[in-house]
Amino acid sequence: MNWNKLVACLSADSSPNLEKFHPKVIFDPTRRPESIYIDTVRNRNLSPNDIRIFLNNWGRMRMPVNMNELESYLEMNNNFKKLLSYRFETANFDEIGYDVKALFGLFNNLDKRGGEAPVARAKTLHVLYPNLLVMWDNAILISYGCSNKKIPLAERYLQFQKRVQFEGEKVLQSLKNEKQLSDNLSASKLLCKSLYNDAKTFAKIMDEYNFVKYTLCSNEAWI
């Protein structure tokens, strides 16, 4: 997948480009639910209640959130602070895989009703680490071949990050080649600035690509 195809997937225009981008999924930073998302990911002092509001209002989880689970994470937050310095487009998930799986495992009981709550956990981790971790939903995790329940969920979550990163690498490589950029970070910064005026990270852009392609089942999206 090259960067043109990603932008075409996300765009409401038939001939999109970086200079004149009109997103297919409505983007208005001043209105809900976009303002909820942007305010949440920019808040680096999230409380358990902030996350609950995000999951229920933006994430549309409509589930009883286990506040004790969120409070327990925030109490041991220092153990995972180093992950805040990583970015999805440059991270080596083989090196940080143990921490990513351990982090995912902290939220085993996020849904008070029981169950693994894979979508709610992925959304929670994205707002806590918006530069590093990509969200999924059921359609997306199936499409990336991460639905085998014989494999532990945390392992599948890490596998998913690697597979999405592989697709993202192709996007950034094509943009580097065309725009004569030196590295992935420069390419991702150009995309984030051009498409969403830096309101969304490259991890979120890849999530929105997945959402349009797999969740909305758009015929215009492809790899």
VEXMARMI-54942 format. One line per 2 residues: their letters; for each residue z, x, y of N, C-alpha, C, CB. Coordinates in Angstrom, 1 decimal. Atoms other than C-alpha are relative to their C-alpha. Glycine has a CB too. Layout:
N
A) Z,X,Y,Z,X,Y,Z,X,Y,Z,X,Y | ... .
***
This chain:
223
MN) 0.0,0.8,-1.2,0.0,0.0,0.0,0.0,0.9,1.2,1.2,-1.0,0.0 | 0.0,-0.7,-1.2,-0.9,1.4,3.4,0.7,-0.8,1.1,-1.4,0.4,0.4 .
WN) -0.7,0.7,-1.0,0.7,0.5,6.7,-0.8,-1.2,0.6,0.3,1.0,1.2 | 0.8,1.1,-0.4,-2.2,-1.8,7.7,0.3,-1.2,-0.8,-1.5,0.3,0.0 .
KL) -0.3,1.2,0.9,-1.5,-4.0,4.7,1.4,-0.5,0.2,-0.2,0.4,-1.4 | -1.3,0.5,-0.3,2.2,-4.2,5.5,0.0,-0.8,1.2,1.0,1.2,0.1 .
VA) 0.1,0.7,-1.3,1.5,-5.2,9.1,-0.7,-1.3,-0.2,-0.6,0.9,1.1 | 0.8,1.2,0.2,-1.1,-7.7,7.9,0.8,-1.0,-0.7,-1.3,0.3,-0.8 .
CL) -0.9,0.9,0.7,1.4,-9.2,5.5,1.0,-0.7,0.9,0.7,0.8,-1.1 | -1.0,0.5,-0.8,4.0,-9.6,8.2,-0.5,-0.8,1.2,0.9,1.1,0.5 .
SA) 0.6,0.5,-1.2,1.6,-10.8,10.9,-0.6,-1.4,-0.1,-1.1,1.0,0.5 | 0.6,1.4,0.0,0.5,-14.3,11.9,-1.5,0.2,0.5,0.7,-0.9,1.0 .
DS) 1.4,-0.2,-0.5,-2.8,-12.7,13.3,-0.9,0.4,-1.2,0.0,1.0,1.1 | 1.0,-0.4,1.0,-5.9,-12.3,11.2,-0.4,1.5,0.1,-1.2,-0.9,0.1 .
SP) 0.3,-1.5,-0.2,-6.5,-8.8,12.7,1.1,0.6,0.7,-1.4,0.1,0.8 | -1.2,-0.5,-0.7,-3.1,-7.4,13.4,-0.1,1.5,0.3,1.3,-0.2,-0.8 .
NL) -0.1,-1.4,-0.3,-2.3,-4.0,14.9,1.4,0.3,0.6,-1.1,0.5,1.0 | -1.4,-0.4,-0.5,0.8,-2.1,16.1,0.2,-0.4,1.5,0.2,1.5,-0.2 .
EK) -0.1,0.2,-1.5,0.0,-2.7,19.8,0.2,-1.5,0.3,-1.2,0.5,0.7 | -0.2,1.4,-0.2,-0.2,-6.5,19.5,0.4,-0.7,-1.3,-1.4,-0.7,0.6 .
FH) -0.5,0.6,1.2,2.0,-7.8,16.8,0.7,-1.3,0.2,1.0,1.0,-0.7 | -0.6,1.3,-0.1,2.9,-11.4,16.3,0.5,-0.4,-1.4,-0.9,-1.1,0.5 .
PK) -0.6,0.1,1.3,5.3,-11.8,13.3,-0.2,-1.4,-0.6,1.4,0.3,-0.1 | 0.1,1.3,0.7,4.6,-14.5,10.7,1.3,-0.7,-0.1,-0.6,0.3,-1.4 .
VI) -1.3,0.6,0.0,8.3,-15.1,10.3,0.5,0.1,1.4,1.0,0.7,-1.0 | -0.3,0.1,-1.4,9.5,-16.2,13.7,1.1,1.0,0.4,0.5,-1.4,0.4 .
FD) -1.0,-1.0,-0.5,11.3,-13.4,15.6,0.3,-0.3,1.4,-0.6,1.4,-0.2 | -0.5,0.2,-1.4,13.3,-14.3,18.7,1.4,0.5,0.0,-0.2,-1.5,0.4 .
PT) -1.3,-0.6,0.1,16.3,-12.1,19.2,1.1,-0.8,0.7,0.0,1.4,0.6 | -1.0,0.8,-0.7,17.9,-14.7,21.5,0.4,-1.2,-0.7,-0.6,-0.3,1.4 .
RR) -0.2,1.2,0.6,17.9,-17.5,19.1,0.6,0.2,-1.4,-1.2,-0.9,-0.1 | -0.5,-0.1,1.4,19.8,-18.2,15.8,-1.2,-0.4,-0.9,1.2,-1.0,-0.2 .
PE) -1.0,-0.9,0.6,19.5,-17.1,13.1,-0.3,1.5,0.3,0.0,-0.2,-1.5 | 0.2,-1.4,-0.2,17.9,-13.9,14.4,1.1,0.7,0.8,-1.3,0.2,0.8 .
SI) -1.1,-0.5,-0.7,20.7,-13.4,16.9,1.2,0.3,-0.8,0.4,-0.9,1.2 | -1.1,-0.2,1.0,23.2,-13.7,14.1,-0.2,1.3,-0.7,0.2,-1.1,-0.9 .
YI) 0.4,-1.2,0.8,21.4,-11.0,12.1,0.2,1.3,0.9,-1.4,-0.1,-0.6 | 0.0,-1.2,-0.8,21.0,-8.6,15.0,1.4,0.4,0.5,-0.9,-0.2,1.2 .
DT) -1.4,-0.2,-0.4,24.5,-9.0,16.3,0.8,0.6,-1.1,0.7,-1.3,0.6 | -0.8,-0.5,1.2,25.9,-8.4,12.8,-0.3,1.4,-0.3,-0.2,-0.9,-1.2 .
VR) 0.3,-1.3,0.4,24.0,-5.3,12.0,0.3,1.0,1.1,-1.5,0.1,-0.4 | -0.3,-0.9,-1.1,24.7,-3.8,15.4,1.5,0.2,0.1,-0.6,-0.4,1.3 .
NR) -1.4,-0.1,-0.1,28.4,-4.4,15.0,0.6,0.9,-1.1,0.7,-1.4,-0.1 | -0.5,-1.0,1.0,29.9,-1.3,13.3,1.5,-0.2,-0.2,-0.3,1.4,0.5 .
NL) -1.4,0.2,0.3,33.4,-2.8,13.3,0.1,-1.4,-0.5,0.9,0.1,1.3 | 0.1,1.3,0.6,32.7,-5.8,11.1,1.4,-0.4,-0.6,-1.1,-0.1,-1.0 .
SP) -1.2,0.6,0.6,35.7,-8.0,10.1,-0.5,-0.8,-1.2,0.8,-0.8,0.9 | 0.4,0.9,1.1,35.7,-10.0,6.8,-0.5,-1.3,0.5,1.2,-0.2,-0.9 .
ND) 0.5,1.3,-0.5,35.2,-13.1,8.9,-1.4,0.1,0.5,1.0,-0.6,1.0 | 1.4,-0.3,-0.4,32.1,-11.6,10.5,-1.0,-0.1,-1.1,-0.1,1.3,0.8 .
IR) 0.9,0.0,1.2,30.6,-11.1,7.1,-0.1,-1.4,-0.6,0.5,1.0,-1.1 | 0.0,1.3,0.5,31.6,-14.5,5.9,-1.0,-0.9,0.9,1.4,-0.7,0.0 .
IF) 0.8,0.8,-0.9,29.9,-16.1,9.0,-1.5,0.4,-0.2,0.4,0.2,1.4 | 1.4,-0.4,0.2,26.8,-14.0,8.4,-0.6,-0.6,-1.3,-0.1,1.6,-0.1 .
LN) 0.5,0.5,1.3,26.5,-15.0,4.7,-0.2,-1.5,0.1,1.0,0.4,-1.1 | 0.1,1.5,0.0,27.0,-18.7,5.4,-1.1,-0.5,1.0,1.3,-0.6,0.4 .
NW) 0.9,0.5,-1.1,24.9,-19.0,8.6,-1.4,0.7,-0.1,0.6,0.3,1.3 | 1.3,-0.6,0.2,22.1,-16.4,8.3,-0.4,0.1,-1.4,0.1,1.4,0.6 .
GR) 0.4,-0.2,1.4,22.2,-15.7,4.6,-0.1,-1.3,-0.7,1.0,0.8,-0.6 | 0.1,1.3,0.6,22.5,-19.4,3.8,0.6,0.0,-1.4,-1.5,-0.5,0.0 .
MR) -0.6,-0.1,1.3,24.7,-18.6,0.9,0.8,-1.2,-0.4,0.9,1.2,-0.1 | -0.7,1.3,0.2,26.9,-21.7,1.3,0.9,0.2,-1.2,-0.9,-1.1,-0.2 .
MP) -0.9,-0.2,1.1,29.5,-20.2,-1.1,1.3,0.3,0.5,-0.6,1.1,-0.9 | -1.3,-0.4,-0.4,33.2,-19.8,-0.9,0.2,1.5,-0.2,1.1,-0.7,-0.8 .
VN) -0.1,-1.5,0.0,33.5,-16.1,0.1,1.4,0.4,-0.3,-0.5,0.6,1.3 | -1.3,-0.6,0.3,36.4,-14.1,-1.4,0.3,1.0,1.1,-0.1,0.7,-1.4 .
MN) -0.3,-0.8,-1.1,37.9,-12.8,1.7,0.8,1.3,-0.4,0.8,-0.8,1.1 | -0.8,-1.2,0.5,40.3,-10.5,-0.3,-0.9,1.1,-0.4,0.9,-0.5,-1.1 .
EL) 1.0,-1.0,0.4,37.2,-8.8,-1.7,-0.5,0.8,1.2,-1.1,-0.6,-0.8 | 0.5,-0.7,-1.2,35.9,-8.0,1.8,1.1,0.8,0.6,-0.5,-1.1,1.0 .
ES) -1.1,-0.8,-0.6,39.3,-6.9,3.0,0.3,1.3,-0.8,1.3,-0.9,0.1 | -0.2,-1.1,0.9,39.7,-4.6,0.0,-1.0,1.1,0.3,-0.1,-0.4,-1.4 .
YL) 1.1,-0.9,-0.4,36.3,-3.0,0.9,0.4,0.7,1.3,-1.3,-0.7,0.0 | -0.2,-0.6,-1.3,37.2,-2.5,4.5,1.2,1.0,0.0,0.2,-1.1,1.0 .
EM) -1.1,-0.9,0.1,40.5,-0.9,3.5,-0.4,1.4,-0.6,1.1,-0.6,-0.8 | 0.4,-1.3,0.7,38.7,1.8,1.4,-1.4,0.4,0.6,-0.1,-0.1,-1.5 .
NN) 1.3,-0.3,-0.7,35.7,2.0,3.8,-0.2,1.5,0.1,-0.1,-0.6,1.3 | 0.1,-1.4,-0.2,36.4,5.7,4.4,-0.7,0.7,-1.2,1.3,0.7,0.3 .
NF) 0.6,-0.6,1.2,35.3,6.5,0.8,-1.6,0.0,0.1,0.5,-0.7,-1.2 | 1.5,0.2,0.0,31.7,5.4,1.7,-0.6,0.3,1.3,-0.3,-1.4,-0.5 .
KK) 0.5,-0.2,-1.3,31.4,6.4,5.3,-1.2,0.9,0.1,1.1,0.5,0.9 | 1.1,-0.9,0.0,29.1,9.2,4.4,-1.4,-0.7,-0.2,0.2,1.1,-1.1 .
LL) 1.3,0.7,0.2,26.4,6.7,3.4,-0.5,-0.6,1.3,0.2,-1.2,-1.0 | 0.5,0.5,-1.3,26.2,5.5,7.0,-1.0,1.0,0.6,1.2,-0.2,1.0 .
SY) 0.9,-1.0,-0.6,24.4,8.8,7.8,-1.4,0.0,-0.7,0.7,1.4,-0.1 | 1.2,0.0,0.8,21.6,8.1,5.3,-1.0,-1.1,0.5,0.2,-0.1,-1.5 .
RF) 1.1,1.0,-0.3,18.3,6.2,6.0,-0.8,-0.2,-1.2,-0.8,0.5,1.2 | 0.8,0.3,1.1,16.3,4.4,3.5,-1.3,0.8,-0.2,-0.4,-1.5,0.1 .
ET) 1.3,-0.7,0.0,13.1,6.2,4.4,0.1,1.5,-0.4,-0.7,-0.2,1.3 | -0.1,-1.5,0.3,14.5,9.7,3.8,1.1,0.2,-1.0,0.4,0.7,1.3 .
AN) -1.1,-0.2,0.9,17.4,9.2,1.4,-0.5,0.4,-1.4,0.9,-1.3,-0.2 | 0.3,-0.3,1.4,17.4,10.7,-2.1,1.0,-0.8,-0.8,0.2,1.6,-0.3 .
FD) -0.8,0.9,0.7,18.7,7.9,-4.2,0.5,0.6,-1.3,-0.7,-1.3,-0.3 | -0.6,-0.7,1.2,19.2,10.2,-7.2,1.3,0.7,0.4,-1.0,1.0,-0.6 .
EI) -1.2,-0.8,-0.4,21.7,12.2,-5.2,1.2,-1.0,0.4,-0.3,0.8,1.2 | -1.1,0.9,-0.5,23.6,9.2,-3.7,0.1,-1.2,-1.0,-0.3,-0.5,1.4 .
GY) 0.1,1.2,0.9,23.0,6.8,-6.7,1.4,-0.4,-0.5,-0.8,0.3,-1.1 | -1.3,0.3,0.5,26.6,7.1,-8.0,0.8,-0.8,1.1,0.8,1.3,-0.4 .
DV) -0.7,0.7,-1.1,28.0,6.0,-4.6,-0.5,-1.4,0.2,0.0,0.8,1.3 | 0.6,1.3,-0.2,25.5,3.2,-4.2,0.4,-1.0,-1.1,-1.5,0.1,0.0 .
KA) -0.4,0.8,1.1,26.4,1.8,-7.6,1.5,-0.4,0.1,-0.3,0.6,-1.4 | -1.4,0.2,-0.2,30.1,2.2,-6.9,0.3,-1.0,1.1,0.8,1.3,0.2 .
LF) -0.1,0.9,-1.1,29.7,0.4,-3.6,-0.4,-1.4,-0.4,-0.9,0.5,1.2 | 0.5,1.3,0.5,27.8,-2.5,-5.2,1.1,-0.6,-0.9,-1.3,0.1,-0.8 .
GL) -1.0,0.5,0.9,30.5,-2.8,-7.8,1.3,-0.4,0.6,0.4,1.1,-1.0 | -1.2,0.5,-0.7,33.2,-3.3,-5.2,0.0,-1.5,0.3,0.2,0.8,1.3 .
FN) 0.1,1.4,-0.4,31.9,-6.8,-4.6,-0.2,-0.9,-1.2,-1.1,-0.2,1.0 | 0.2,0.8,1.2,32.0,-8.1,-8.2,0.5,-1.4,0.1,0.8,0.7,-1.1 .
NL) -0.6,1.4,-0.2,34.1,-11.1,-7.1,-0.2,-0.6,1.3,1.5,0.1,-0.3 | 0.3,0.5,-1.3,32.5,-11.9,-3.8,0.0,-1.5,0.1,-1.3,0.6,0.5 .
DK) 0.0,1.4,0.1,31.9,-15.4,-4.9,1.2,-0.5,-0.7,-1.3,-0.5,-0.7 | -1.3,0.5,0.5,35.2,-17.2,-5.4,-0.3,-0.9,-1.3,0.7,-0.8,1.0 .
RG) 0.3,0.8,1.2,33.5,-19.5,-8.0,-0.3,0.8,-1.2,-1.2,-0.9,0.3 | 0.3,-0.8,1.1,32.8,-16.6,-10.2,-1.5,0.3,0.0,0.4,-0.7,-1.3 .
GE) 1.4,-0.4,0.1,29.4,-15.1,-11.3,-0.2,1.3,0.8,-0.9,-1.1,0.6 | 0.2,-1.3,-0.6,27.8,-11.9,-10.2,-0.5,0.0,1.5,-1.1,0.7,-0.8 .
AP) 0.4,0.1,-1.4,26.4,-13.2,-6.9,-0.9,1.2,0.5,1.2,-0.1,0.9 | 0.8,-1.2,-0.4,23.6,-10.5,-6.7,-0.6,-0.1,1.4,-1.1,0.1,-1.1 .
VA) 0.6,0.2,-1.3,22.0,-12.0,-3.6,1.0,0.2,1.1,-0.7,-1.3,0.1 | -1.1,-0.1,-1.0,25.2,-12.3,-1.6,0.5,1.4,0.2,1.2,-1.0,-0.3 .
RA) -0.5,-1.4,-0.1,26.3,-8.8,-2.5,-1.1,0.9,0.6,0.3,0.5,-1.5 | 1.1,-0.8,-0.6,22.9,-7.3,-1.5,-0.1,-0.3,1.5,-1.3,-0.3,-0.7 .
KT) 0.0,0.3,-1.4,23.0,-9.1,1.8,1.2,0.6,0.7,0.0,-1.6,0.3 | -1.2,-0.6,-0.6,26.6,-8.0,2.5,-0.2,1.5,0.1,1.2,-0.3,-0.9 .
LH) 0.1,-1.4,-0.1,25.7,-4.4,1.7,-1.1,0.4,1.0,-0.4,0.6,-1.4 | 1.0,-0.3,-1.1,22.6,-4.5,4.0,0.6,0.0,1.4,-1.2,-1.0,-0.1 .
VL) -0.5,0.1,-1.3,24.6,-5.6,7.0,1.1,1.1,0.2,0.7,-1.3,0.3 | -0.9,-1.1,-0.1,27.2,-2.9,6.2,-0.7,1.3,0.2,0.9,0.0,-1.2 .
YP) 0.8,-1.3,0.0,24.5,-0.2,5.7,-1.5,-0.4,0.3,0.1,0.7,-1.3 | 1.4,0.5,-0.4,21.4,-1.6,7.6,-1.1,1.0,0.0,0.0,-0.7,1.3 .
NL) 1.0,-1.1,0.0,19.7,1.8,7.7,-0.4,0.4,-1.4,0.4,1.1,0.8 | 0.1,-0.6,1.4,20.0,2.5,4.0,-0.4,-1.0,-1.0,1.3,0.6,-0.4 .
LV) 0.2,0.8,1.2,20.0,-0.5,1.7,-0.8,-1.3,0.3,1.4,-0.4,-0.4 | 0.9,1.1,-0.1,17.4,-3.2,1.2,0.6,-1.2,-0.8,-1.4,0.4,-0.5 .
MW) -0.5,1.2,0.6,18.3,-6.8,0.4,-1.0,-0.4,-1.1,0.2,-1.1,1.0 | 0.8,0.7,0.9,16.9,-8.8,-2.5,0.4,-1.5,-0.1,0.0,0.7,-1.4 .
DN) -0.4,1.3,0.4,16.8,-12.4,-3.6,-0.6,-0.1,-1.5,-0.6,-1.1,0.9 | 0.4,0.1,1.4,16.0,-13.7,-7.1,-1.5,0.2,-0.2,0.4,-1.4,-0.6 .
AI) 1.5,-0.2,0.1,12.2,-13.8,-6.6,-0.3,1.4,0.1,-0.7,-0.9,1.0 | 0.3,-1.4,-0.2,12.2,-10.3,-5.3,0.4,0.9,-1.1,0.6,0.4,1.4 .
LI) -0.5,-0.9,1.0,14.3,-8.7,-7.9,-0.8,-0.2,-1.3,1.5,-0.3,-0.3 | 0.9,0.2,1.1,12.2,-10.3,-10.6,-1.3,0.7,0.2,-0.2,-1.6,-0.3 .
SY) 1.3,-0.6,-0.3,9.0,-9.1,-8.9,0.0,1.5,-0.2,-0.5,-0.4,1.3 | -0.1,-1.5,0.1,10.3,-5.5,-8.9,0.5,0.4,-1.4,1.0,0.5,1.0 .
GC) -0.4,-0.3,1.4,11.2,-5.7,-12.6,1.4,0.3,-0.2,-0.9,1.1,-0.5 | -1.4,-0.3,0.0,14.9,-5.7,-12.0,0.9,-1.2,-0.5,0.5,0.4,1.3 .
SN) -0.7,1.2,0.5,15.9,-8.9,-13.9,0.5,0.1,-1.4,-0.9,-1.2,0.1 | -0.4,-0.2,1.4,16.7,-7.4,-17.3,1.6,0.0,-0.1,-0.5,1.3,-0.6 .
KK) -1.4,0.2,0.0,20.3,-8.6,-17.9,0.7,1.0,-1.0,0.4,-1.4,-0.2 | -0.6,-1.0,0.9,20.8,-6.0,-20.6,0.4,1.3,0.8,-1.0,0.4,-1.1 .
IP) -0.4,-1.2,-0.8,21.0,-3.4,-17.8,1.0,-0.5,1.0,-1.3,0.6,0.7 | -1.0,0.4,-1.0,24.1,-3.5,-15.6,-0.6,-0.3,1.3,1.1,1.1,0.1 .
LA) 0.6,0.4,-1.3,23.5,-5.2,-12.3,0.0,1.1,1.0,0.8,-1.2,0.5 | 0.0,-1.1,-0.9,24.6,-2.2,-10.3,-1.1,1.0,-0.2,1.4,0.7,0.0 .
ER) 1.1,-1.0,0.3,22.1,0.0,-12.1,-1.3,-0.6,0.4,0.0,0.2,-1.6 | 1.2,0.7,-0.5,19.4,-2.6,-11.4,-0.2,0.0,1.5,-0.1,-1.4,-0.5 .
YL) 0.0,-0.1,-1.4,20.3,-2.6,-7.8,-0.4,1.4,0.5,1.4,-0.3,0.6 | 0.4,-1.4,-0.3,19.9,1.2,-7.6,-1.5,0.1,-0.3,0.8,1.0,-0.7 .
QF) 1.4,-0.1,0.4,16.6,0.9,-9.5,-0.9,-0.7,1.0,-0.1,-0.6,-1.4 | 0.8,0.8,-1.0,15.4,-1.7,-7.0,-0.2,0.8,1.3,0.7,-1.3,0.3 .
QK) 0.1,-0.8,-1.2,16.2,0.6,-4.0,-1.1,1.1,-0.2,1.3,0.7,0.3 | 1.0,-1.1,0.2,14.1,3.4,-5.6,-1.4,-0.6,0.0,0.3,0.7,-1.3 .
RV) 1.3,0.6,0.1,11.2,1.1,-6.3,-0.6,-0.5,1.3,0.0,-1.2,-1.0 | 0.4,0.4,-1.4,11.1,-0.4,-2.8,-0.3,1.3,0.8,1.0,-0.9,0.6 .
QF) 0.2,-1.2,-0.8,11.4,3.1,-1.4,-1.4,0.6,-0.4,1.1,1.0,-0.3 | 1.3,-0.5,0.5,8.4,4.2,-3.5,-1.2,-0.7,0.8,-0.2,-0.2,-1.5 .
EG) 1.0,0.8,-0.8,6.3,1.4,-1.8,0.1,0.4,1.5,0.2,-1.5,-0.2 | -0.1,-0.4,-1.4,7.7,2.3,1.6,-0.5,1.4,0.3,1.5,-0.1,0.4 .
EK) 0.5,-1.3,-0.2,6.8,5.9,1.1,-1.5,0.0,0.2,0.3,0.9,-1.2 | 1.5,0.1,-0.1,3.1,4.9,0.7,-0.4,-0.5,1.4,-0.6,-0.9,-1.1 .
VL) 0.3,0.5,-1.4,3.3,2.9,4.0,0.2,1.1,1.0,1.0,-1.1,0.3 | -0.3,-1.0,-1.0,4.8,5.8,5.9,-1.0,1.2,-0.1,1.4,0.6,-0.2 .
QS) 1.0,-1.1,0.1,2.4,8.4,4.4,-1.3,-0.4,0.6,-0.2,0.3,-1.5 | 1.3,0.4,-0.6,-0.6,6.4,5.5,0.1,0.0,1.5,-0.4,-1.4,-0.5 .
LK) -0.1,0.0,-1.5,0.8,6.0,9.0,0.1,1.4,0.5,1.3,-0.8,0.4 | 0.0,-1.4,-0.4,1.6,9.7,9.2,-1.4,0.6,0.0,0.9,0.8,-1.0 .
NE) 1.3,-0.6,0.0,-1.9,10.6,8.2,-0.9,-0.5,1.1,-0.7,-0.4,-1.3 | 0.9,0.6,-1.1,-3.6,8.2,10.7,0.5,0.4,1.4,0.0,-1.5,-0.2 .
KQ) -0.5,-0.3,-1.3,-1.3,8.9,13.6,0.4,1.4,0.2,1.2,-0.9,0.3 | -0.3,-1.4,-0.1,-0.8,12.6,12.9,1.5,0.2,0.3,-0.9,0.7,1.0 .
LS) -1.4,-0.1,-0.2,2.9,12.3,12.6,0.6,1.0,-1.0,0.8,-1.3,-0.2 | -0.4,-1.1,0.9,5.0,15.1,11.0,0.9,-0.4,-1.1,0.8,0.9,0.9 .
DN) -0.9,0.4,1.0,7.5,13.2,8.9,0.3,-1.5,-0.1,1.4,0.7,0.2 | -0.2,1.4,0.2,8.7,9.9,7.5,0.8,-0.7,1.1,0.7,-0.2,-1.4 .
LS) -0.9,0.6,-1.0,11.4,9.4,10.1,-0.8,-0.3,1.3,1.1,1.0,0.4 | 0.8,0.2,-1.2,8.8,9.7,12.9,-0.9,-1.3,-0.2,-0.9,1.2,0.3 .
AS) 0.8,1.1,0.4,6.6,7.2,11.1,0.8,-1.3,0.0,-0.7,0.2,-1.3 | -0.8,1.2,0.0,9.4,4.7,10.5,0.4,-0.4,1.4,1.2,0.2,-0.9 .
KL) -0.5,0.3,-1.4,10.6,4.9,14.1,-1.2,-0.6,0.8,0.4,1.3,0.7 | 1.2,0.6,-0.7,7.0,4.1,15.3,-0.1,-1.4,-0.5,-1.2,0.8,-0.3 .
LC) 0.1,1.3,0.5,6.9,1.1,13.0,1.1,-0.9,0.6,0.1,0.0,-1.5 | -1.1,0.8,-0.5,10.3,-0.2,14.0,-0.1,-0.3,1.5,1.4,0.7,-0.3 .
KS) 0.2,0.2,-1.4,9.6,0.2,17.7,-1.1,-0.9,0.3,-0.2,1.3,0.7 | 1.2,0.8,-0.3,6.2,-1.3,17.6,0.1,-1.5,-0.5,-1.2,0.6,-0.7 .
LY) -0.1,1.3,0.5,7.0,-4.3,15.4,1.1,-0.8,0.5,0.1,0.1,-1.5 | -1.2,0.8,-0.4,10.5,-5.3,16.4,0.8,0.6,1.1,0.8,-0.2,-1.2 .
ND) -0.7,-0.6,-1.1,11.4,-3.2,19.4,1.3,0.6,-0.4,0.2,-1.0,1.2 | -1.2,-0.6,0.5,14.0,-1.4,17.3,1.1,-0.9,-0.4,0.5,1.0,0.9 .
AK) -1.1,1.0,0.4,15.9,-4.6,16.5,0.2,0.0,-1.5,-0.4,-1.4,0.5 | -0.1,0.0,1.4,15.2,-4.1,12.8,-0.3,1.4,-0.6,-1.0,-1.0,-0.6 .
TF) 0.2,-1.3,0.6,15.4,-1.0,10.6,-1.2,0.0,-1.0,1.3,0.4,-0.8 | 1.1,0.0,0.9,12.7,0.2,8.2,0.4,-0.7,-1.3,-0.4,1.5,-0.3 .
AK) -0.5,0.7,1.2,14.9,-1.1,5.3,-0.2,-1.5,0.2,1.5,0.3,-0.2 | 0.2,1.4,-0.2,14.7,-4.5,6.9,-1.4,-0.4,0.1,0.7,-0.4,1.4 .
IM) 1.4,0.3,0.0,11.0,-4.3,7.5,-0.5,-0.1,-1.5,-0.8,1.1,0.7 | 0.4,0.1,1.4,10.5,-3.6,3.8,0.5,-1.3,-0.7,0.5,1.2,-0.8 .
DE) -0.6,1.3,0.5,12.8,-6.6,3.0,-0.9,-1.2,0.5,1.4,-0.2,0.5 | 0.8,1.1,-0.5,10.6,-8.8,5.2,-1.4,-0.1,-0.7,-0.1,0.1,1.5 .
YN) 1.2,-0.1,0.7,7.5,-7.6,3.5,0.2,-0.7,-1.4,-0.5,1.4,-0.2 | -0.3,0.6,1.3,9.1,-8.5,0.1,0.2,-1.5,0.1,1.2,0.6,-0.6 .
FV) -0.3,1.5,-0.2,10.2,-11.9,1.5,-1.3,-0.8,0.1,0.9,-0.2,1.2 | 1.3,0.7,-0.2,6.7,-12.8,2.6,-0.8,0.0,-1.3,-0.8,0.6,1.2 .
KY) 0.8,-0.1,1.2,5.0,-11.5,-0.5,0.5,-0.7,-1.2,-0.2,1.5,-0.3 | -0.5,0.6,1.2,7.3,-12.7,-3.2,0.8,-1.3,0.2,0.9,1.0,-0.6 .
TL) -0.8,1.2,-0.2,9.7,-15.3,-1.8,-0.9,-1.1,0.5,1.2,0.3,0.9 | 0.8,1.1,-0.6,7.2,-17.2,0.3,-1.3,-0.1,-0.8,-0.3,0.3,1.4 .
CS) 1.2,0.0,0.9,4.4,-16.4,-2.3,-1.3,-0.1,0.9,0.1,-1.1,-1.0 | 1.2,0.0,-0.9,1.9,-15.7,0.5,-1.2,0.6,-0.7,0.3,0.7,1.3 .
NE) 1.2,-0.5,0.5,-1.7,-15.3,-0.6,-0.6,1.1,0.8,-1.0,-1.1,-0.1 | 0.6,-1.0,-0.9,-2.3,-13.0,2.3,0.8,1.4,-0.2,0.2,-0.4,1.5 .
AW) -0.8,-1.3,0.2,0.3,-10.4,1.1,-0.3,0.6,-1.3,1.5,-0.3,0.1 | 0.3,-0.7,1.2,-0.5,-7.8,-1.4,0.4,1.4,0.0,-1.5,-0.1,-0.3 .
I) -0.3,-1.4,0.1,0.2,-4.3,-2.6,-1.3,0.7,-0.4,1.2,0.4,-0.9 .
***
